Amino acid sequence: VGAAAPLLDKTQFIFVTATLPDSIVDTITAEFPGVVQVKGPGLHRLAPSLKENLVDVSVPSDSNRNEALCFDVKAKQLLKALRQNRCRRTLVFCNTVESCRSVENLLNRKDRNSRVFEVLAYHSAMTPEARNVNLQVFANGRKGDNNENVDYILIW
């Protein structure tokens, strides 16, 4: 990235991330000498108006490479958490587009007519326009939607 940038001494790079593994820090430091890492004091703190539920979805260490088993364990716990902690808006974070799609399909199969929740996706395989539409629906609901019984779930 640095080598491809014109006028490197007059170009500013800003890397923003929620997590930053040491290997990436080493790579950035090597390519951009003098880089400054800035961390905010509020990182990893929960906003007072949010409710966070952490669920242990560990599997035995000899099974952690079994994708089907891991997804099954996580899916069961997600469905249980959604039943026990109903709220108007829920974010579900996934680490790949494929897992986003799997979670989206799982939730849509469990609630085929969107009576309990409306599932929205937000991932890189979608067009920016589609992502923005889903983000707006998640934030504001559907226009003319008077159904207060439907919760919005954004799979990110």
C-alpha positions as CSV (number, residue, x, y, z in Angstrom):
1,V,0.0,0.0,0.0
2,G,2.7,2.4,1.0
3,A,4.8,1.7,-2.1
4,A,1.9,2.3,-4.4
5,A,1.0,5.7,-2.8
6,P,2.2,8.7,-4.7
7,L,4.2,11.2,-2.6
8,L,4.4,9.0,0.5
9,D,5.7,11.8,2.6
10,K,2.6,13.8,1.8
11,T,0.1,11.0,2.1
12,Q,-1.7,10.2,5.3
13,F,-3.0,6.7,6.1
14,I,-5.5,5.9,8.7
15,F,-6.2,2.3,9.7
16,V,-9.3,1.8,11.7
17,T,-10.2,-1.5,13.2
18,A,-12.0,-3.1,16.2
19,T,-9.2,-5.6,16.7
20,L,-5.6,-5.4,15.7
21,P,-3.5,-8.6,15.9
22,D,0.2,-8.2,16.7
23,S,1.2,-9.6,13.3
24,I,-0.7,-6.8,11.6
25,V,0.8,-4.2,13.9
26,D,4.3,-5.5,12.9
27,T,3.5,-5.3,9.2
28,I,2.1,-1.8,9.4
29,T,5.1,-0.7,11.5
30,A,7.5,-2.1,9.0
31,E,5.8,-0.5,6.0
32,F,5.0,2.8,7.7
33,P,7.9,3.8,10.0
34,G,6.8,6.2,12.7
35,V,3.2,5.0,12.7
36,V,1.2,6.1,15.8
37,Q,-1.4,3.8,17.3
38,V,-4.3,5.6,18.9
39,K,-6.7,3.8,21.3
40,G,-9.7,5.5,22.8
41,P,-10.5,5.1,26.5
42,G,-14.0,3.9,25.8
43,L,-13.0,0.9,23.7
44,H,-14.5,-2.3,24.8
45,R,-17.0,-0.6,27.1
46,L,-20.7,-1.1,26.8
47,A,-22.8,2.0,26.3
48,P,-25.2,2.4,29.3
49,S,-28.3,2.2,27.1
50,L,-27.3,-1.2,25.6
51,K,-27.8,-4.6,26.9
52,E,-25.1,-7.2,26.2
53,N,-25.5,-10.9,26.5
54,L,-22.4,-13.0,26.2
55,V,-23.1,-16.7,25.5
56,D,-20.5,-19.5,25.8
57,V,-20.6,-21.5,22.6
58,S,-17.4,-23.5,23.3
59,V,-17.1,-27.0,22.0
60,P,-14.6,-29.6,23.2
61,S,-11.1,-28.9,21.8
62,D,-11.1,-32.1,19.7
63,S,-14.3,-30.8,17.9
64,N,-13.4,-27.2,17.2
65,R,-12.5,-28.0,13.6
66,N,-15.9,-29.5,12.9
67,E,-17.7,-26.6,11.3
68,A,-21.1,-28.3,11.3
69,L,-21.0,-29.0,15.0
70,C,-19.7,-25.5,15.8
71,F,-22.5,-23.9,13.8
72,D,-25.1,-26.2,15.4
73,V,-24.0,-25.2,18.9
74,K,-24.0,-21.5,18.0
75,A,-27.3,-21.7,16.2
76,K,-29.0,-23.3,19.2
77,Q,-27.6,-20.8,21.6
78,L,-28.5,-17.9,19.3
79,L,-32.1,-19.1,19.0
80,K,-32.3,-19.5,22.7
81,A,-30.9,-16.0,23.3
82,L,-33.4,-14.5,20.9
83,R,-36.3,-16.2,22.6
84,Q,-35.2,-15.2,26.1
85,N,-34.1,-11.7,25.4
86,R,-36.6,-10.2,23.1
87,C,-35.8,-6.6,22.0
88,R,-36.7,-4.4,19.1
89,R,-33.3,-4.4,17.5
90,T,-30.5,-7.1,17.7
91,L,-27.1,-7.1,16.0
92,V,-25.6,-10.5,15.3
93,F,-21.9,-10.3,14.3
94,C,-20.4,-13.0,12.1
95,N,-16.8,-13.4,10.8
96,T,-17.5,-14.4,7.2
97,V,-20.0,-13.7,4.4
98,E,-20.8,-17.4,4.4
99,S,-21.6,-17.4,8.2
100,C,-23.8,-14.3,7.7
101,R,-25.7,-16.1,5.0
102,S,-26.0,-19.3,7.2
103,V,-27.4,-17.3,10.2
104,E,-29.7,-15.3,7.9
105,N,-31.1,-18.6,6.4
106,L,-31.4,-20.2,9.9
107,L,-33.4,-17.3,11.3
108,N,-35.6,-17.0,8.2
109,R,-36.4,-20.8,8.3
110,K,-37.4,-20.5,12.0
111,D,-39.7,-17.6,11.3
112,R,-40.9,-18.1,7.7
113,N,-43.5,-15.3,7.8
114,S,-41.5,-12.7,9.7
115,R,-44.0,-12.8,12.5
116,V,-41.5,-12.6,15.3
117,F,-38.5,-10.9,13.6
118,E,-37.3,-9.4,10.3
119,V,-33.9,-10.6,9.4
120,L,-31.6,-8.2,7.5
121,A,-28.1,-8.8,6.2
122,Y,-25.1,-6.5,6.0
123,H,-22.0,-7.9,4.4
124,S,-19.5,-7.4,1.5
125,A,-21.3,-9.7,-1.0
126,M,-24.2,-7.2,-1.1
127,T,-24.3,-4.0,-3.1
128,P,-23.6,-0.9,-1.1
129,E,-27.2,0.2,-1.9
130,A,-28.7,-3.0,-0.5
131,R,-26.6,-2.7,2.6
132,N,-27.7,0.9,3.2
133,V,-31.3,0.0,2.7
134,N,-31.1,-2.8,5.3
135,L,-29.2,-0.5,7.7
136,Q,-32.0,2.1,7.3
137,V,-34.7,-0.5,7.9
138,F,-32.9,-1.8,10.9
139,A,-32.5,1.7,12.4
140,N,-35.9,3.1,11.5
141,G,-38.2,0.1,10.8
142,R,-40.3,-0.2,7.6
143,K,-42.4,2.7,6.5
144,G,-45.9,2.2,7.6
145,D,-44.9,-0.7,9.8
146,N,-47.3,-0.6,12.8
147,N,-46.4,-4.1,14.0
148,E,-44.6,-3.6,17.3
149,N,-44.4,-7.4,17.8
150,V,-41.7,-7.8,15.0
151,D,-38.1,-7.4,16.1
152,Y,-35.4,-6.4,13.7
153,I,-32.2,-8.5,13.5
154,L,-29.2,-7.3,11.5
155,I,-26.7,-10.0,10.6
156,W,-23.4,-8.2,10.2
